[in-house]
C-alpha cells in the first residue's frame, strides 16, 4: 500500500476519533450508543482494510476479521437495550 493511502487511513481514523469525542455530547444515551457503535465499526473497517491490508485478501479471512467487531457491537447494543 502506498504511503498516501496509509496517510489517508490515518487521517480518517483521527477524524473518526474526534467524532467519537464529539458524540459524547449528544442529548440521549441511546443516540450516543448508536453513534459510537457506528463509529467503532467504521474504525474497525479502516484498520482491517487499510492498515492490515486485507482488502485484497481471500474473502473468508476478511469476513472473519470484519465479523468480530460486528459481533461485539451487536453484543454491546444488546446488553445496553436490556
MARGU-69877 format. One record per residue: x, y, z of N, C-alpha, C in turn; residue in one letter. Coordinates in steps of 0.2 Angstrom, whole numbers, plus 5000, padded with zeros to 4 digits. Layout:
<torfis>
X|Y|Z|X|Y|Z|X|Y|Z|A
...
</torfis>
This chain:
<torfis>
5004|4994|5000|5000|5000|5000|5004|5006|5000|X
5002|5011|4997|5006|5017|4996|5006|5021|5002|X
5011|5026|5003|5011|5030|5009|5005|5035|5009|X
5003|5037|5003|4997|5041|5003|4991|5038|5005|X
4990|5032|5003|4984|5028|5006|4984|5027|5013|X
4990|5025|5016|4991|5024|5023|4989|5031|5027|X
4992|5036|5024|4991|5043|5027|4983|5044|5027|X
4980|5043|5021|4973|5044|5021|4969|5040|5026|X
4971|5034|5027|4968|5029|5033|4969|5032|5039|X
4975|5035|5041|4977|5038|5047|4973|5044|5048|X
4972|5048|5043|4968|5054|5044|4961|5053|5045|X
4958|5048|5042|4951|5045|5043|4950|5043|5050|X
4955|5039|5053|4955|5037|5059|4955|5042|5064|X
4959|5047|5063|4959|5053|5068|4952|5057|5068|X
4950|5058|5062|4943|5061|5061|4938|5057|5065|X
4938|5050|5064|4933|5046|5067|4934|5047|5075|X
4940|5047|5077|4941|5048|5084|4939|5054|5087|X
4939|5060|5083|4937|5066|5085|4929|5066|5085|X
4926|5062|5080|4919|5062|5080|4916|5058|5086|X
4921|5053|5088|4919|5049|5094|4918|5054|5100|X
4923|5058|5101|4923|5063|5107|4917|5067|5106|X
4916|5070|5100|4910|5075|5099|4904|5071|5101|X
4903|5065|5099|4897|5062|5100|4895|5061|5108|X
4900|5062|5112|4898|5061|5119|4893|5067|5121|X
4893|5072|5118|4888|5077|5120|4881|5077|5117|X
4879|5071|5114|4873|5070|5112|4868|5070|5118|X
4862|5072|5117|4857|5073|5122|4855|5066|5125|X
4854|5061|5121|4851|5055|5124|4857|5049|5124|X
4856|5045|5129|4861|5039|5129|4860|5035|5123|X
4854|5033|5121|4853|5029|5116|4856|5031|5109|X
4856|5038|5108|4859|5041|5102|4866|5040|5102|X
4869|5042|5108|4876|5041|5109|4879|5034|5108|X
4875|5029|5111|4877|5022|5109|4877|5021|5102|X
4872|5023|5099|4871|5021|5092|4877|5024|5087|X
4878|5030|5089|4883|5034|5085|4890|5031|5087|X
4892|5029|5093|4898|5027|5095|4899|5020|5092|X
4894|5016|5091|4895|5009|5088|4896|5010|5081|X
4892|5014|5078|4894|5015|5070|4901|5018|5069|X
4903|5022|5073|4910|5025|5073|4915|5019|5074|X
4914|5015|5079|4918|5009|5080|4919|5005|5074|X
4913|5003|5071|4913|4999|5065|4917|5002|5060|X
4916|5008|5059|4920|5012|5054|4927|5011|5055|X
4929|5012|5061|4936|5012|5063|4939|5005|5062|X
4935|5000|5063|4937|4993|5063|4938|4991|5055|X
4933|4994|5051|4934|4993|5044|4940|4996|5041|X
4942|5002|5043|4948|5005|5041|4954|5002|5043|X
4954|4999|5049|4960|4996|5051|4961|4989|5048|X
4956|4985|5047|4956|4979|5043|4958|4980|5036|X
4955|4984|5032|4956|4985|5025|4962|4989|5024|X
4963|4994|5028|4969|4999|5027|4975|4997|5030|X
4975|4997|5036|4982|4995|5040|4984|4988|5039|X
4979|4984|5040|4981|4977|5040|4981|4974|5032|X
4979|4978|5028|4979|4977|5020|4976|4971|5019|X
4970|4969|5021|4966|4963|5020|4961|4965|5014|X
4962|4971|5011|4957|4972|5006|4957|4967|5000|X
4963|4965|4999|4964|4960|4993|4965|4953|4995|X
4964|4952|5002|4965|4945|5005|4959|4941|5003|X
4959|4934|5003|4954|4930|5002|4948|4932|5006|X
4942|4931|5003|4936|4933|5007|4935|4930|5014|X
4936|4924|5015|4935|4921|5022|4939|4925|5027|X
4945|4926|5025|4949|4930|5030|4946|4937|5032|X
4945|4940|5027|4942|4947|5028|4935|4947|5031|X
4931|4942|5030|4925|4941|5033|4926|4940|5041|X
4930|4935|5042|4932|4934|5049|4934|4940|5053|X
4938|4944|5050|4941|4950|5053|4936|4955|5054|X
4931|4956|5049|4926|4961|5050|4920|4958|5054|X
4919|4952|5055|4914|4949|5059|4915|4950|5066|X
4921|4950|5068|4922|4951|5076|4919|4958|5078|X
4921|4964|5075|4919|4970|5078|4911|4970|5077|X
4908|4967|5072|4901|4967|5071|4898|4963|5077|X
4900|4958|5078|4898|4954|5084|4898|4957|5091|X
4904|4961|5092|4905|4964|5098|4900|4970|5098|X
4899|4974|5093|4894|4979|5093|4887|4977|5094|X
4885|4971|5091|4879|4968|5092|4878|4966|5100|X
4883|4964|5102|4883|4962|5110|4882|4968|5114|X
4886|4973|5113|4886|4979|5117|4879|4982|5116|X
4876|4982|5110|4870|4985|5109|4864|4981|5112|X
4865|4975|5112|4860|4970|5115|4860|4971|5123|X
4866|4971|5126|4867|4972|5133|4864|4979|5135|X
4865|4984|5131|4863|4991|5133|4855|4991|5133|X
4852|4987|5128|4845|4988|5127|4841|4984|5133|X
4845|4980|5136|4841|4976|5141|4839|4980|5147|X
</torfis>
